[in-house]
Amino acid sequence: MNETFPKYYNILEGLAAALPGDFIGGEKPCWQDFFVANWLDIFGDTIMGQDFLNTYPELKKIKDNVFALPAISEYLKTREKTFV
């Protein structure tokens, strides 16, 4: 966990930094944004702790941008938080 996760998070961080716009697909979200945001949220809640994203600002930006979308934001206010 201390070697493999950071290795791949660094790769993803570099890819995210190279992308134009606020999302993986540019200025509009695509399904990959939702996948990555959910994955980062689950890993933050279960394995890494939410503070781990402070080391990866570009990945945090993608997650924050997805979670700020009006419909997603509204859903997150009322959803039941579960393990998965």
PyMOL Python script that loads the backbone (N, CA, C, O; Angstrom):
from pymol import cmd

cmd.read_pdbstr("""\
ATOM      1  N   MET A   1       0.821  -1.185   0.000  1.00  0.00           N
ATOM      2  CA  MET A   1       0.000   0.000   0.000  1.00  0.00           C
ATOM      3  C   MET A   1       0.872   1.260   0.000  1.00  0.00           C
ATOM      4  O   MET A   1       0.533   2.254  -0.642  1.00  0.00           O
ATOM      5  N   ASN A   2       1.974   1.213   0.708  1.00  0.00           N
ATOM      6  CA  ASN A   2       2.839   2.384   0.789  1.00  0.00           C
ATOM      7  C   ASN A   2       3.701   2.581  -0.449  1.00  0.00           C
ATOM      8  O   ASN A   2       4.263   3.657  -0.652  1.00  0.00           O
ATOM      9  N   GLU A   3       3.805   1.554  -1.273  1.00  0.00           N
ATOM     10  CA  GLU A   3       4.610   1.668  -2.487  1.00  0.00           C
ATOM     11  C   GLU A   3       3.734   1.710  -3.744  1.00  0.00           C
ATOM     12  O   GLU A   3       3.912   2.572  -4.604  1.00  0.00           O
ATOM     13  N   THR A   4       2.802   0.786  -3.837  1.00  0.00           N
ATOM     14  CA  THR A   4       2.017   0.652  -5.061  1.00  0.00           C
ATOM     15  C   THR A   4       1.039   1.803  -5.247  1.00  0.00           C
ATOM     16  O   THR A   4       0.987   2.396  -6.325  1.00  0.00           O
ATOM     17  N   PHE A   5       0.263   2.132  -4.216  1.00  0.00           N
ATOM     18  CA  PHE A   5      -0.720   3.213  -4.358  1.00  0.00           C
ATOM     19  C   PHE A   5      -0.062   4.531  -4.742  1.00  0.00           C
ATOM     20  O   PHE A   5      -0.491   5.154  -5.714  1.00  0.00           O
ATOM     21  N   PRO A   6       0.969   4.985  -4.017  1.00  0.00           N
ATOM     22  CA  PRO A   6       1.593   6.249  -4.412  1.00  0.00           C
ATOM     23  C   PRO A   6       2.154   6.221  -5.834  1.00  0.00           C
ATOM     24  O   PRO A   6       2.104   7.226  -6.543  1.00  0.00           O
ATOM     25  N   LYS A   7       2.679   5.093  -6.241  1.00  0.00           N
ATOM     26  CA  LYS A   7       3.218   4.986  -7.601  1.00  0.00           C
ATOM     27  C   LYS A   7       2.129   5.297  -8.626  1.00  0.00           C
ATOM     28  O   LYS A   7       2.341   6.097  -9.537  1.00  0.00           O
ATOM     29  N   TYR A   8       0.979   4.674  -8.478  1.00  0.00           N
ATOM     30  CA  TYR A   8      -0.087   4.862  -9.457  1.00  0.00           C
ATOM     31  C   TYR A   8      -0.813   6.188  -9.282  1.00  0.00           C
ATOM     32  O   TYR A   8      -1.263   6.783 -10.262  1.00  0.00           O
ATOM     33  N   TYR A   9      -0.931   6.657  -8.044  1.00  0.00           N
ATOM     34  CA  TYR A   9      -1.513   7.985  -7.843  1.00  0.00           C
ATOM     35  C   TYR A   9      -0.640   9.057  -8.478  1.00  0.00           C
ATOM     36  O   TYR A   9      -1.165  10.024  -9.030  1.00  0.00           O
ATOM     37  N   ASN A  10       0.679   8.908  -8.414  1.00  0.00           N
ATOM     38  CA  ASN A  10       1.576   9.861  -9.064  1.00  0.00           C
ATOM     39  C   ASN A  10       1.409   9.836 -10.578  1.00  0.00           C
ATOM     40  O   ASN A  10       1.447  10.880 -11.228  1.00  0.00           O
ATOM     41  N   ILE A  11       1.225   8.650 -11.133  1.00  0.00           N
ATOM     42  CA  ILE A  11       0.988   8.547 -12.579  1.00  0.00           C
ATOM     43  C   ILE A  11      -0.318   9.241 -12.940  1.00  0.00           C
ATOM     44  O   ILE A  11      -0.362  10.031 -13.883  1.00  0.00           O
ATOM     45  N   LEU A  12      -1.388   8.949 -12.193  1.00  0.00           N
ATOM     46  CA  LEU A  12      -2.685   9.583 -12.463  1.00  0.00           C
ATOM     47  C   LEU A  12      -2.631  11.088 -12.247  1.00  0.00           C
ATOM     48  O   LEU A  12      -3.250  11.848 -12.991  1.00  0.00           O
ATOM     49  N   GLU A  13      -1.899  11.517 -11.239  1.00  0.00           N
ATOM     50  CA  GLU A  13      -1.751  12.960 -10.980  1.00  0.00           C
ATOM     51  C   GLU A  13      -1.078  13.640 -12.168  1.00  0.00           C
ATOM     52  O   GLU A  13      -1.501  14.716 -12.590  1.00  0.00           O
ATOM     53  N   GLY A  14      -0.038  13.019 -12.703  1.00  0.00           N
ATOM     54  CA  GLY A  14       0.641  13.577 -13.869  1.00  0.00           C
ATOM     55  C   GLY A  14      -0.263  13.644 -15.084  1.00  0.00           C
ATOM     56  O   GLY A  14      -0.247  14.627 -15.825  1.00  0.00           O
ATOM     57  N   LEU A  15      -1.050  12.599 -15.290  1.00  0.00           N
ATOM     58  CA  LEU A  15      -2.000  12.614 -16.410  1.00  0.00           C
ATOM     59  C   LEU A  15      -3.048  13.703 -16.220  1.00  0.00           C
ATOM     60  O   LEU A  15      -3.378  14.421 -17.164  1.00  0.00           O
ATOM     61  N   ALA A  16      -3.567  13.827 -15.016  1.00  0.00           N
ATOM     62  CA  ALA A  16      -4.585  14.843 -14.736  1.00  0.00           C
ATOM     63  C   ALA A  16      -4.016  16.247 -14.930  1.00  0.00           C
ATOM     64  O   ALA A  16      -4.715  17.132 -15.423  1.00  0.00           O
ATOM     65  N   ALA A  17      -2.768  16.460 -14.553  1.00  0.00           N
ATOM     66  CA  ALA A  17      -2.138  17.774 -14.703  1.00  0.00           C
ATOM     67  C   ALA A  17      -1.960  18.143 -16.172  1.00  0.00           C
ATOM     68  O   ALA A  17      -1.968  19.322 -16.525  1.00  0.00           O
ATOM     69  N   ALA A  18      -1.801  17.146 -17.015  1.00  0.00           N
ATOM     70  CA  ALA A  18      -1.589  17.396 -18.448  1.00  0.00           C
ATOM     71  C   ALA A  18      -2.886  17.652 -19.205  1.00  0.00           C
ATOM     72  O   ALA A  18      -2.855  18.095 -20.353  1.00  0.00           O
ATOM     73  N   LEU A  19      -4.019  17.379 -18.578  1.00  0.00           N
ATOM     74  CA  LEU A  19      -5.306  17.534 -19.259  1.00  0.00           C
ATOM     75  C   LEU A  19      -5.789  18.975 -19.203  1.00  0.00           C
ATOM     76  O   LEU A  19      -5.690  19.624 -18.161  1.00  0.00           O
ATOM     77  N   PRO A  20      -6.310  19.479 -20.316  1.00  0.00           N
ATOM     78  CA  PRO A  20      -6.888  20.825 -20.279  1.00  0.00           C
ATOM     79  C   PRO A  20      -8.291  20.782 -19.670  1.00  0.00           C
ATOM     80  O   PRO A  20      -8.998  19.783 -19.805  1.00  0.00           O
ATOM     81  N   GLY A  21      -8.681  21.835 -19.019  1.00  0.00           N
ATOM     82  CA  GLY A  21     -10.041  21.921 -18.499  1.00  0.00           C
ATOM     83  C   GLY A  21     -10.166  21.419 -17.079  1.00  0.00           C
ATOM     84  O   GLY A  21      -9.184  21.056 -16.432  1.00  0.00           O
ATOM     85  N   ASP A  22     -11.399  21.409 -16.613  1.00  0.00           N
ATOM     86  CA  ASP A  22     -11.697  21.048 -15.226  1.00  0.00           C
ATOM     87  C   ASP A  22     -12.026  19.575 -15.032  1.00  0.00           C
ATOM     88  O   ASP A  22     -12.170  19.105 -13.903  1.00  0.00           O
ATOM     89  N   PHE A  23     -12.142  18.855 -16.132  1.00  0.00           N
ATOM     90  CA  PHE A  23     -12.514  17.451 -16.082  1.00  0.00           C
ATOM     91  C   PHE A  23     -11.579  16.642 -16.968  1.00  0.00           C
ATOM     92  O   PHE A  23     -10.807  17.207 -17.742  1.00  0.00           O
ATOM     93  N   ILE A  24     -11.648  15.332 -16.856  1.00  0.00           N
ATOM     94  CA  ILE A  24     -10.815  14.463 -17.686  1.00  0.00           C
ATOM     95  C   ILE A  24     -11.091  14.696 -19.161  1.00  0.00           C
ATOM     96  O   ILE A  24     -10.174  14.677 -19.982  1.00  0.00           O
ATOM     97  N   GLY A  25     -12.351  14.913 -19.494  1.00  0.00           N
ATOM     98  CA  GLY A  25     -12.733  15.125 -20.884  1.00  0.00           C
ATOM     99  C   GLY A  25     -12.649  16.571 -21.345  1.00  0.00           C
ATOM    100  O   GLY A  25     -13.065  16.883 -22.461  1.00  0.00           O
ATOM    101  N   GLY A  26     -12.125  17.449 -20.522  1.00  0.00           N
ATOM    102  CA  GLY A  26     -12.030  18.856 -20.897  1.00  0.00           C
ATOM    103  C   GLY A  26     -12.923  19.718 -20.025  1.00  0.00           C
ATOM    104  O   GLY A  26     -12.826  19.692 -18.798  1.00  0.00           O
ATOM    105  N   GLU A  27     -13.798  20.485 -20.673  1.00  0.00           N
ATOM    106  CA  GLU A  27     -14.666  21.397 -19.926  1.00  0.00           C
ATOM    107  C   GLU A  27     -15.964  20.759 -19.452  1.00  0.00           C
ATOM    108  O   GLU A  27     -16.649  21.312 -18.593  1.00  0.00           O
ATOM    109  N   LYS A  28     -16.305  19.602 -20.004  1.00  0.00           N
ATOM    110  CA  LYS A  28     -17.532  18.915 -19.604  1.00  0.00           C
ATOM    111  C   LYS A  28     -17.181  17.552 -19.013  1.00  0.00           C
ATOM    112  O   LYS A  28     -16.258  16.889 -19.487  1.00  0.00           O
ATOM    113  N   PRO A  29     -17.912  17.132 -17.980  1.00  0.00           N
ATOM    114  CA  PRO A  29     -17.611  15.828 -17.379  1.00  0.00           C
ATOM    115  C   PRO A  29     -17.973  14.672 -18.305  1.00  0.00           C
ATOM    116  O   PRO A  29     -18.916  14.753 -19.092  1.00  0.00           O
ATOM    117  N   CYS A  30     -17.216  13.617 -18.191  1.00  0.00           N
ATOM    118  CA  CYS A  30     -17.493  12.374 -18.911  1.00  0.00           C
ATOM    119  C   CYS A  30     -17.572  11.251 -17.874  1.00  0.00           C
ATOM    120  O   CYS A  30     -17.323  11.477 -16.690  1.00  0.00           O
ATOM    121  N   TRP A  31     -17.912  10.062 -18.315  1.00  0.00           N
ATOM    122  CA  TRP A  31     -18.113   8.975 -17.354  1.00  0.00           C
ATOM    123  C   TRP A  31     -16.849   8.686 -16.554  1.00  0.00           C
ATOM    124  O   TRP A  31     -16.936   8.242 -15.409  1.00  0.00           O
ATOM    125  N   GLN A  32     -15.677   8.929 -17.135  1.00  0.00           N
ATOM    126  CA  GLN A  32     -14.432   8.671 -16.423  1.00  0.00           C
ATOM    127  C   GLN A  32     -14.288   9.582 -15.196  1.00  0.00           C
ATOM    128  O   GLN A  32     -13.721   9.177 -14.181  1.00  0.00           O
ATOM    129  N   ASP A  33     -14.803  10.808 -15.296  1.00  0.00           N
ATOM    130  CA  ASP A  33     -14.755  11.718 -14.154  1.00  0.00           C
ATOM    131  C   ASP A  33     -15.549  11.158 -12.980  1.00  0.00           C
ATOM    132  O   ASP A  33     -15.096  11.204 -11.836  1.00  0.00           O
ATOM    133  N   PHE A  34     -16.731  10.631 -13.270  1.00  0.00           N
ATOM    134  CA  PHE A  34     -17.567  10.067 -12.217  1.00  0.00           C
ATOM    135  C   PHE A  34     -16.907   8.837 -11.596  1.00  0.00           C
ATOM    136  O   PHE A  34     -16.956   8.648 -10.380  1.00  0.00           O
ATOM    137  N   PHE A  35     -16.299   8.014 -12.425  1.00  0.00           N
ATOM    138  CA  PHE A  35     -15.602   6.822 -11.935  1.00  0.00           C
ATOM    139  C   PHE A  35     -14.451   7.217 -11.017  1.00  0.00           C
ATOM    140  O   PHE A  35     -14.328   6.697  -9.908  1.00  0.00           O
ATOM    141  N   VAL A  36     -13.611   8.135 -11.481  1.00  0.00           N
ATOM    142  CA  VAL A  36     -12.443   8.550 -10.704  1.00  0.00           C
ATOM    143  C   VAL A  36     -12.869   9.228  -9.404  1.00  0.00           C
ATOM    144  O   VAL A  36     -12.303   8.944  -8.349  1.00  0.00           O
ATOM    145  N   ALA A  37     -13.856  10.118  -9.463  1.00  0.00           N
ATOM    146  CA  ALA A  37     -14.314  10.816  -8.257  1.00  0.00           C
ATOM    147  C   ALA A  37     -14.847   9.826  -7.226  1.00  0.00           C
ATOM    148  O   ALA A  37     -14.540   9.933  -6.039  1.00  0.00           O
ATOM    149  N   ASN A  38     -15.634   8.874  -7.677  1.00  0.00           N
ATOM    150  CA  ASN A  38     -16.181   7.875  -6.756  1.00  0.00           C
ATOM    151  C   ASN A  38     -15.069   7.011  -6.172  1.00  0.00           C
ATOM    152  O   ASN A  38     -15.053   6.745  -4.970  1.00  0.00           O
ATOM    153  N   TRP A  39     -14.161   6.582  -6.999  1.00  0.00           N
ATOM    154  CA  TRP A  39     -13.035   5.747  -6.577  1.00  0.00           C
ATOM    155  C   TRP A  39     -12.187   6.475  -5.534  1.00  0.00           C
ATOM    156  O   TRP A  39     -11.823   5.891  -4.513  1.00  0.00           O
ATOM    157  N   LEU A  40     -11.872   7.745  -5.784  1.00  0.00           N
ATOM    158  CA  LEU A  40     -11.093   8.521  -4.825  1.00  0.00           C
ATOM    159  C   LEU A  40     -11.844   8.701  -3.513  1.00  0.00           C
ATOM    160  O   LEU A  40     -11.240   8.663  -2.441  1.00  0.00           O
ATOM    161  N   ASP A  41     -13.148   8.895  -3.590  1.00  0.00           N
ATOM    162  CA  ASP A  41     -13.963   9.055  -2.391  1.00  0.00           C
ATOM    163  C   ASP A  41     -13.964   7.766  -1.563  1.00  0.00           C
ATOM    164  O   ASP A  41     -13.791   7.805  -0.345  1.00  0.00           O
ATOM    165  N   ILE A  42     -14.155   6.650  -2.218  1.00  0.00           N
ATOM    166  CA  ILE A  42     -14.159   5.357  -1.515  1.00  0.00           C
ATOM    167  C   ILE A  42     -12.795   5.074  -0.890  1.00  0.00           C
ATOM    168  O   ILE A  42     -12.716   4.664   0.268  1.00  0.00           O
ATOM    169  N   PHE A  43     -11.722   5.291  -1.652  1.00  0.00           N
ATOM    170  CA  PHE A  43     -10.389   5.057  -1.099  1.00  0.00           C
ATOM    171  C   PHE A  43     -10.107   5.992   0.063  1.00  0.00           C
ATOM    172  O   PHE A  43      -9.462   5.596   1.033  1.00  0.00           O
ATOM    173  N   GLY A  44     -10.580   7.223  -0.023  1.00  0.00           N
ATOM    174  CA  GLY A  44     -10.397   8.173   1.065  1.00  0.00           C
ATOM    175  C   GLY A  44     -11.150   7.771   2.317  1.00  0.00           C
ATOM    176  O   GLY A  44     -10.662   7.960   3.431  1.00  0.00           O
ATOM    177  N   ASP A  45     -12.339   7.217   2.136  1.00  0.00           N
ATOM    178  CA  ASP A  45     -13.149   6.796   3.275  1.00  0.00           C
ATOM    179  C   ASP A  45     -12.681   5.492   3.900  1.00  0.00           C
ATOM    180  O   ASP A  45     -12.825   5.303   5.107  1.00  0.00           O
ATOM    181  N   THR A  46     -12.125   4.595   3.105  1.00  0.00           N
ATOM    182  CA  THR A  46     -11.861   3.246   3.595  1.00  0.00           C
ATOM    183  C   THR A  46     -10.388   2.900   3.810  1.00  0.00           C
ATOM    184  O   THR A  46     -10.063   2.163   4.741  1.00  0.00           O
ATOM    185  N   ILE A  47      -9.505   3.412   2.978  1.00  0.00           N
ATOM    186  CA  ILE A  47      -8.119   2.945   3.017  1.00  0.00           C
ATOM    187  C   ILE A  47      -7.129   4.062   3.331  1.00  0.00           C
ATOM    188  O   ILE A  47      -6.298   3.934   4.230  1.00  0.00           O
ATOM    189  N   MET A  48      -7.226   5.148   2.585  1.00  0.00           N
ATOM    190  CA  MET A  48      -6.178   6.166   2.619  1.00  0.00           C
ATOM    191  C   MET A  48      -6.456   7.324   3.581  1.00  0.00           C
ATOM    192  O   MET A  48      -5.515   7.970   4.042  1.00  0.00           O
ATOM    193  N   GLY A  49      -7.705   7.595   3.889  1.00  0.00           N
ATOM    194  CA  GLY A  49      -8.061   8.790   4.641  1.00  0.00           C
ATOM    195  C   GLY A  49      -8.215   9.956   3.670  1.00  0.00           C
ATOM    196  O   GLY A  49      -7.450  10.063   2.711  1.00  0.00           O
ATOM    197  N   GLN A  50      -9.178  10.818   3.901  1.00  0.00           N
ATOM    198  CA  GLN A  50      -9.467  11.890   2.945  1.00  0.00           C
ATOM    199  C   GLN A  50      -8.293  12.850   2.742  1.00  0.00           C
ATOM    200  O   GLN A  50      -8.200  13.491   1.695  1.00  0.00           O
ATOM    201  N   ASP A  51      -7.405  12.956   3.716  1.00  0.00           N
ATOM    202  CA  ASP A  51      -6.273  13.876   3.581  1.00  0.00           C
ATOM    203  C   ASP A  51      -5.275  13.449   2.512  1.00  0.00           C
ATOM    204  O   ASP A  51      -4.443  14.254   2.093  1.00  0.00           O
ATOM    205  N   PHE A  52      -5.343  12.204   2.065  1.00  0.00           N
ATOM    206  CA  PHE A  52      -4.369  11.752   1.066  1.00  0.00           C
ATOM    207  C   PHE A  52      -4.461  12.565  -0.214  1.00  0.00           C
ATOM    208  O   PHE A  52      -3.474  12.685  -0.939  1.00  0.00           O
ATOM    209  N   LEU A  53      -5.617  13.121  -0.502  1.00  0.00           N
ATOM    210  CA  LEU A  53      -5.764  13.902  -1.731  1.00  0.00           C
ATOM    211  C   LEU A  53      -5.028  15.241  -1.676  1.00  0.00           C
ATOM    212  O   LEU A  53      -4.831  15.875  -2.713  1.00  0.00           O
ATOM    213  N   ASN A  54      -4.625  15.673  -0.507  1.00  0.00           N
ATOM    214  CA  ASN A  54      -3.841  16.911  -0.415  1.00  0.00           C
ATOM    215  C   ASN A  54      -2.508  16.764  -1.138  1.00  0.00           C
ATOM    216  O   ASN A  54      -1.920  17.757  -1.568  1.00  0.00           O
ATOM    217  N   THR A  55      -2.033  15.542  -1.270  1.00  0.00           N
ATOM    218  CA  THR A  55      -0.782  15.273  -1.987  1.00  0.00           C
ATOM    219  C   THR A  55      -0.993  15.260  -3.498  1.00  0.00           C
ATOM    220  O   THR A  55      -0.031  15.364  -4.260  1.00  0.00           O
ATOM    221  N   TYR A  56      -2.232  15.133  -3.930  1.00  0.00           N
ATOM    222  CA  TYR A  56      -2.552  15.007  -5.352  1.00  0.00           C
ATOM    223  C   TYR A  56      -3.592  16.070  -5.740  1.00  0.00           C
ATOM    224  O   TYR A  56      -4.765  15.743  -5.919  1.00  0.00           O
ATOM    225  N   PRO A  57      -3.179  17.322  -5.869  1.00  0.00           N
ATOM    226  CA  PRO A  57      -4.139  18.404  -6.095  1.00  0.00           C
ATOM    227  C   PRO A  57      -4.927  18.296  -7.399  1.00  0.00           C
ATOM    228  O   PRO A  57      -6.071  18.747  -7.460  1.00  0.00           O
ATOM    229  N   GLU A  58      -4.351  17.718  -8.424  1.00  0.00           N
ATOM    230  CA  GLU A  58      -5.077  17.591  -9.695  1.00  0.00           C
ATOM    231  C   GLU A  58      -6.183  16.543  -9.591  1.00  0.00           C
ATOM    232  O   GLU A  58      -7.272  16.739 -10.131  1.00  0.00           O
ATOM    233  N   LEU A  59      -5.919  15.450  -8.912  1.00  0.00           N
ATOM    234  CA  LEU A  59      -6.959  14.449  -8.696  1.00  0.00           C
ATOM    235  C   LEU A  59      -8.044  15.000  -7.778  1.00  0.00           C
ATOM    236  O   LEU A  59      -9.230  14.743  -7.983  1.00  0.00           O
ATOM    237  N   LYS A  60      -7.631  15.755  -6.767  1.00  0.00           N
ATOM    238  CA  LYS A  60      -8.602  16.384  -5.866  1.00  0.00           C
ATOM    239  C   LYS A  60      -9.492  17.353  -6.635  1.00  0.00           C
ATOM    240  O   LYS A  60     -10.693  17.443  -6.382  1.00  0.00           O
ATOM    241  N   LYS A  61      -8.889  18.080  -7.580  1.00  0.00           N
ATOM    242  CA  LYS A  61      -9.660  19.029  -8.393  1.00  0.00           C
ATOM    243  C   LYS A  61     -10.747  18.304  -9.186  1.00  0.00           C
ATOM    244  O   LYS A  61     -11.886  18.765  -9.246  1.00  0.00           O
ATOM    245  N   ILE A  62     -10.399  17.183  -9.784  1.00  0.00           N
ATOM    246  CA  ILE A  62     -11.391  16.415 -10.542  1.00  0.00           C
ATOM    247  C   ILE A  62     -12.515  15.955  -9.619  1.00  0.00           C
ATOM    248  O   ILE A  62     -13.693  16.114  -9.941  1.00  0.00           O
ATOM    249  N   LYS A  63     -12.154  15.387  -8.476  1.00  0.00           N
ATOM    250  CA  LYS A  63     -13.179  14.929  -7.536  1.00  0.00           C
ATOM    251  C   LYS A  63     -14.058  16.092  -7.089  1.00  0.00           C
ATOM    252  O   LYS A  63     -15.285  15.984  -7.099  1.00  0.00           O
ATOM    253  N   ASP A  64     -13.447  17.185  -6.704  1.00  0.00           N
ATOM    254  CA  ASP A  64     -14.209  18.350  -6.237  1.00  0.00           C
ATOM    255  C   ASP A  64     -15.123  18.905  -7.327  1.00  0.00           C
ATOM    256  O   ASP A  64     -16.253  19.302  -7.043  1.00  0.00           O
ATOM    257  N   ASN A  65     -14.647  18.936  -8.557  1.00  0.00           N
ATOM    258  CA  ASN A  65     -15.470  19.447  -9.665  1.00  0.00           C
ATOM    259  C   ASN A  65     -16.669  18.548  -9.932  1.00  0.00           C
ATOM    260  O   ASN A  65     -17.763  19.040 -10.210  1.00  0.00           O
ATOM    261  N   VAL A  66     -16.477  17.248  -9.853  1.00  0.00           N
ATOM    262  CA  VAL A  66     -17.601  16.317 -10.037  1.00  0.00           C
ATOM    263  C   VAL A  66     -18.591  16.474  -8.885  1.00  0.00           C
ATOM    264  O   VAL A  66     -19.800  16.558  -9.103  1.00  0.00           O
ATOM    265  N   PHE A  67     -18.076  16.512  -7.672  1.00  0.00           N
ATOM    266  CA  PHE A  67     -18.966  16.614  -6.508  1.00  0.00           C
ATOM    267  C   PHE A  67     -19.666  17.968  -6.429  1.00  0.00           C
ATOM    268  O   PHE A  67     -20.655  18.105  -5.709  1.00  0.00           O
ATOM    269  N   ALA A  68     -19.171  18.967  -7.155  1.00  0.00           N
ATOM    270  CA  ALA A  68     -19.794  20.295  -7.171  1.00  0.00           C
ATOM    271  C   ALA A  68     -20.885  20.426  -8.242  1.00  0.00           C
ATOM    272  O   ALA A  68     -21.630  21.406  -8.244  1.00  0.00           O
ATOM    273  N   LEU A  69     -20.984  19.460  -9.141  1.00  0.00           N
ATOM    274  CA  LEU A  69     -22.055  19.510 -10.135  1.00  0.00           C
ATOM    275  C   LEU A  69     -23.391  19.537  -9.395  1.00  0.00           C
ATOM    276  O   LEU A  69     -23.577  18.775  -8.446  1.00  0.00           O
ATOM    277  N   PRO A  70     -24.329  20.399  -9.808  1.00  0.00           N
ATOM    278  CA  PRO A  70     -25.564  20.584  -9.039  1.00  0.00           C
ATOM    279  C   PRO A  70     -26.299  19.296  -8.676  1.00  0.00           C
ATOM    280  O   PRO A  70     -26.665  19.115  -7.515  1.00  0.00           O
ATOM    281  N   ALA A  71     -26.520  18.414  -9.615  1.00  0.00           N
ATOM    282  CA  ALA A  71     -27.263  17.181  -9.313  1.00  0.00           C
ATOM    283  C   ALA A  71     -26.479  16.270  -8.372  1.00  0.00           C
ATOM    284  O   ALA A  71     -27.065  15.633  -7.496  1.00  0.00           O
ATOM    285  N   ILE A  72     -25.162  16.203  -8.546  1.00  0.00           N
ATOM    286  CA  ILE A  72     -24.329  15.366  -7.680  1.00  0.00           C
ATOM    287  C   ILE A  72     -24.276  15.975  -6.281  1.00  0.00           C
ATOM    288  O   ILE A  72     -24.403  15.265  -5.283  1.00  0.00           O
ATOM    289  N   SER A  73     -24.091  17.275  -6.215  1.00  0.00           N
ATOM    290  CA  SER A  73     -24.045  17.966  -4.932  1.00  0.00           C
ATOM    291  C   SER A  73     -25.333  17.757  -4.140  1.00  0.00           C
ATOM    292  O   SER A  73     -25.296  17.497  -2.938  1.00  0.00           O
ATOM    293  N   GLU A  74     -26.453  17.872  -4.813  1.00  0.00           N
ATOM    294  CA  GLU A  74     -27.744  17.673  -4.150  1.00  0.00           C
ATOM    295  C   GLU A  74     -27.884  16.236  -3.658  1.00  0.00           C
ATOM    296  O   GLU A  74     -28.349  16.002  -2.542  1.00  0.00           O
ATOM    297  N   TYR A  75     -27.489  15.292  -4.472  1.00  0.00           N
ATOM    298  CA  TYR A  75     -27.547  13.882  -4.075  1.00  0.00           C
ATOM    299  C   TYR A  75     -26.672  13.615  -2.851  1.00  0.00           C
ATOM    300  O   TYR A  75     -27.086  12.918  -1.925  1.00  0.00           O
ATOM    301  N   LEU A  76     -25.461  14.172  -2.853  1.00  0.00           N
ATOM    302  CA  LEU A  76     -24.530  13.919  -1.756  1.00  0.00           C
ATOM    303  C   LEU A  76     -25.041  14.465  -0.421  1.00  0.00           C
ATOM    304  O   LEU A  76     -24.666  13.959   0.637  1.00  0.00           O
ATOM    305  N   LYS A  77     -25.876  15.470  -0.462  1.00  0.00           N
ATOM    306  CA  LYS A  77     -26.437  16.038   0.767  1.00  0.00           C
ATOM    307  C   LYS A  77     -27.409  15.074   1.454  1.00  0.00           C
ATOM    308  O   LYS A  77     -27.569  15.107   2.674  1.00  0.00           O
ATOM    309  N   THR A  78     -28.045  14.230   0.670  1.00  0.00           N
ATOM    310  CA  THR A  78     -29.110  13.379   1.231  1.00  0.00           C
ATOM    311  C   THR A  78     -28.821  11.887   1.194  1.00  0.00           C
ATOM    312  O   THR A  78     -29.580  11.100   1.760  1.00  0.00           O
ATOM    313  N   ARG A  79     -27.753  11.487   0.549  1.00  0.00           N
ATOM    314  CA  ARG A  79     -27.487  10.043   0.436  1.00  0.00           C
ATOM    315  C   ARG A  79     -27.089   9.452   1.773  1.00  0.00           C
ATOM    316  O   ARG A  79     -26.538  10.124   2.646  1.00  0.00           O
ATOM    317  N   GLU A  80     -27.381   8.204   1.896  1.00  0.00           N
ATOM    318  CA  GLU A  80     -26.922   7.460   3.059  1.00  0.00           C
ATOM    319  C   GLU A  80     -25.503   7.017   2.789  1.00  0.00           C
ATOM    320  O   GLU A  80     -25.232   6.374   1.774  1.00  0.00           O
ATOM    321  N   LYS A  81     -24.601   7.353   3.681  1.00  0.00           N
ATOM    322  CA  LYS A  81     -23.189   6.989   3.517  1.00  0.00           C
ATOM    323  C   LYS A  81     -23.015   5.531   3.899  1.00  0.00           C
ATOM    324  O   LYS A  81     -23.299   5.142   5.032  1.00  0.00           O
ATOM    325  N   THR A  82     -22.546   4.716   2.949  1.00  0.00           N
ATOM    326  CA  THR A  82     -22.321   3.295   3.190  1.00  0.00           C
ATOM    327  C   THR A  82     -20.864   2.964   2.921  1.00  0.00           C
ATOM    328  O   THR A  82     -20.093   3.821   2.488  1.00  0.00           O
ATOM    329  N   PHE A  83     -20.498   1.741   3.175  1.00  0.00           N
ATOM    330  CA  PHE A  83     -19.123   1.297   2.957  1.00  0.00           C
ATOM    331  C   PHE A  83     -18.730   1.382   1.491  1.00  0.00           C
ATOM    332  O   PHE A  83     -17.590   1.730   1.183  1.00  0.00           O
ATOM    333  N   VAL A  84     -19.638   1.076   0.588  1.00  0.00           N
ATOM    334  CA  VAL A  84     -19.334   1.098  -0.846  1.00  0.00           C
ATOM    335  C   VAL A  84     -20.225   2.061  -1.568  1.00  0.00           C
ATOM    336  O   VAL A  84     -20.113   2.212  -2.784  1.00  0.00           O
TER     337      VAL A  84
END
""", "prot")
cmd.dss("prot")
cmd.show_as("cartoon", "prot")
cmd.util.cbc("prot")
cmd.orient("prot")
